Amino acid sequence: MAEVKLLGTWFSPFSYRVIWALKLKGIPFEYVEEDLTNKSSMLLQYNPVSKKIPVLVHGGNPINESMIIVEYLDETWPDHSLLPTLPYERALARFWVKFFEDKGSSMWKIFGTTGEEQEKAVKATMEMLKTIEEEAMGLIGENKYFGGENIGIVDIAFGALAHWLGVVEKTVGIEVLEPHNFPKLHSWTQNFKQHPIISENLPDAAKMIAFFVPRREMILASASA
């Protein structure tokens, strides 16, 4: 079997998307921690275009962008499929993955802004969560996950909502994903985090908050300079 290597960063939900997919599929891999303030020659070699993590290297060939990597893994190792079997269900799954890729940036803007800009980011995030609660959660039905009884590609895409959004909330002191407003989505976050592979592969929330607080201060100071 060709060597599989993952270049990532410990606090990145995009790195963890790939880690979850690798673990769920039982694919052996080597993890390489990247310092994004001092990017390695390996990262620059394998992703010269955006110079970002995560990067999966399989048999010497690099694949970039977290959800593209997840689909690559699903096609290359078809056992324990993350995408549905039926074409229509696969299309729905890809729709919701793209929806979160397009709309999910608002939650990071909550972290990096204040005042009116932060209010706009909170509003956009609430609208995104409302759409997921009212439209996407219907895909789950009586199941625990978007993938049915097993975690699927939509669960992986939405993973940042289950863990990182809570860290953002605690860092800035704003609660967005309140259980009484989004009961179905909140229930899914609990089910997702309690899955054995997910629970064993989540960065420590307290460590992330300690890391993000000074990082946020730096971003805000830079923006006001």
C-alpha positions, 0 to 999 in steps of 0.5 A, a space after each residue: 500500500 502506498 504511503 499516506 501522509 497528512 500535513 495539518 495543524 492541531 487546532 484546525 477543523 479542516 485537518 480534523 475532517 481528514 483525520 476523521 475520514 482516515 480513522 473511520 475508514 481504518 486507513 494507516 497514515 503518518 501525521 505531520 504537524 505544521 507550524 503555520 507561522 513558519 511553514 515547512 518546505 514540505 508544505 510549500 512543495 506539496 501545496 505551492 498554490 495556497 500554501 495551506 493545510 490540510 494536505 494529503 500525500 498519497 504515494 507521493 501525490 498531494 491532494 489539497 482542500 479538506 472536502 476534496 481530500 475526503 472524497 478522494 479517500 472515499 473513492 480510493 478506499 470504498 469500504 465504509 463509504 462516506 457518501 450515500 449509494 443512491 445518486 440522488 442522495 449523493 447529490 443531496 449530500 454534496 449540496 449540504 457540504 457545499 452549503 456549509 463551505 459557502 456559509 460557514 465562514 461567518 462563524 469565523 468572522 464572529 471570532 475575528 471582528 467586533 461591533 457592527 461587523 461582529 453583529 453581521 457575522 452573528 446574524 449570518 451564522 444564525 441564518 445558516 444554523 436556522 437553514 440547517 435546523 429547518 431543512 438539512 436536519 430532515 435528512 437524519 430522520 430517526 437516525 443519529 447522523 446525516 450518514 444514517 446509522 454511520 457518520 457520513 460526509 455531511 457529518 464530517 463537513 458540519 463537524 466544526 459546528 459540533 466543537 469549534 463553534 463552541 470554542 468561538 462562543 466561549 472565546 468571544 462571550 457570545 452564545 449562538 447555537 442555543 439548544 432551545 433555538 436549534 434542538 435538532 442540530 444541538 442533538 446532532 452535535 452531541 451524537 457526533 461528539 460522542 461517536 468513539 472515533 470522533 471523541 478520541 480525535 478532537 482537540 482539547 477545548 480549553 487548550 484551544 481557547 487559551 490559544 485563540 484568546 491572544 490570537 483574537 487580540 492580535 487580529 483585532 489589534 492588527 485590524 485597528 492599526 
